[in-house]
Amino acid sequence: MHTQTHLISPPAASHALTLTSLHFGRPGCGKKAYIQAALHADEVPGMLVAQFLRQQLQALEAAGQIHGEVILVTAANPIGLAQAIHGQPFGRFDLASGVNFNRAFPHLADELLPLLADKLGTDPDANVRTIRDMALALLRARQPRSDEEALKLALLGMAIDADIVLDLHCDNEALLHIYTGSALAEAALPLAQLLGARALLVARAAGGEPFDEACSRLWWDLQERLPGVPLPPACFAATVELRGESEVSYALARQDADALLQFLSAQGVLGASSAAPPVWPPALCSATPLEGVEPLYAPHAGVLVYTRALGETVQPGDTVADIIDPVSGANTAVRSTVAGLFFARSAHRHVLRGMNIGKVAGHSAYRSGQLLSQ
């Protein structure tokens, strides 16, 4: 393992923010995998999973069992980790700009398209190498205007040429679930199976330019605009939501790290940990459209009382929670309008009007546009 330090703040800044990445294996020898934790810096579970990944990757490297390259960023957001409001960690948005740390990543398809004229041929592998080289050159030429932009360029610069990208997040309170591109739905099923995911949510474009799509959507966007060019979906990228914010335990972190390593082994990045074939757990979900997820909102302020547990299947019209106004005594039921799995909810028990209090994964697409919560 070797460590790289990336300077985020400019040299004359009053404080010096740095990003650390851990590198295993040998670049250019086999597949490249990139894993990062806590891009939303107040989402802690991934950082603990990353500690188990670090230990096991070091052991695998010492045993000669890394057949490609693995980059691990154990704390992907030094800006957010330094932020707090009145003693509460605040790592989802940059306080300086108000921008969500997992939105507004550069999507390079438009910039790449005119540069690719006469540079792609009939060899899909050569085409992938050409596009990756050009994408890296574009990122290196960018001049960030803020620490937040510098951070995003540093992260994307390590991941844009990877074969596998895993972005570790968590929800407020939730079952383990995964977001990925529609073109990657089949490839994501083994990952969902190994992690025990209860929902696998897929979309061509989720809106907002999140990190995983900056790495993966590039490939099917270019393929659609270059129909005569052989161009595979060269990057499998997924956002893994490791349950809820408070579910931080050694047992869960070890379990999740083992599952991620088993996935990398199945993809040929790592050697098998034993001679016996792995025993794969049963699948707990199939892919469903992100456009089919119903966000549930509080109709007014009040005390939030859930009447359904996470993991329950609901039908249209079923009550999921009650909102009780403590002054007037009014009690309003919040109902699902779709059939699906109740997989995420709020950890707060007093909410304001318009707050997102839950998500139901339906099987039929009915939404469009900005599909991710802010």
Secondary structure, 3 states (H helix, E strand, C coil): CEEEEEECCCCCCCCCCEEEEEEEECCCCCCEEEEEECCCCCCCHHHHHHHHHHHHHHHHHHCCCECCEEEEECCCCHHHHCCEECCEECCCECCCCCCECCCCCCCCHHHHHHHCCCCCCCCHHHHHHHHHHHHHHHHHHCCCCCHHHHHHHHHHHHHCCCCEEEEEEEECEECCEEEEEHHHHHHHHHHHHHHCCCEEEEECCCCCCCHHHHHHHHHHHHHHHCCCCCCCCCCEEEEEEEEECCCCCHHHHHHHHHHHHHHHHHCCCECCCCCCCCCCCCCCCCEEEHHHEEEEECCCCEEEEECCCCCCEECCCCEEEEEECCCCCCEEEEECCCCEEEEEECCCCEECCCCEEEEEEECCCCCCCCCCCC
